[in-house]
Amino acid sequence: YSGHATELAKDISRQTPAACIVAAGGDGTIAEIVEGMAGGTVELAIFPIGTANVFALELGIPFDESRNIDTLLNGAVRYVYPGEIITAGKTEKFIQMAGVGLDSNIVLNISKRFKYYCGKLAYVYQALSSLMFYDFRTIKLDIAGHLHEAYNVIISKGRLYAGRYTLCPSSLP
């Protein structure tokens, strides 16, 4: 269920601070685990089996299961620090990107069942549906003391978006 990976990661971080959590899933699973690990010393390994796996693509993690097992056991360690987004007084961590507005509406409303059967096509369907029915409200942003207004915001710590599409070409993985 939604939030379960966060609860598990919090419990592991408290009980076994030297542990390594293996995130077997996609970007949503990783995001939940990172939220639960925040402030702890637990390490995270990624076994990409989700729909888009943008973060795994960004890091060059193999999508071949046998190669990924070898990477989990013998791969290089990379330190990645989460970003933070504050909405309505609530702080949330993100490891790859955060969306506000239409982007987050698409992710929030996508059918997990449809995504399971149709893969990335489910995102296309939800994007079209959201474009027709989404209430485009003005988003007010305070970025380092500078105020901005927008209808959609994507905050990214990497190059890629929605799989292998380049959003921020100058960002380093």
Secondary structure, DSSP 8 states (H G I E B T S, - for coil): -TTHHHHHHHHHHHH-TT-EEEEEE-HHHHHHHHHHHTTS--EEEEEE-SSS-HHHHHHT---SHHHHHHHHHH--------EEEEETTEEEEESSEEEEEHHHHHHHH--HHHHHHHTTHHHHHHHHHHHHH-----EEEEETTEEEEESEEEEESSSEETTTEES-TT---
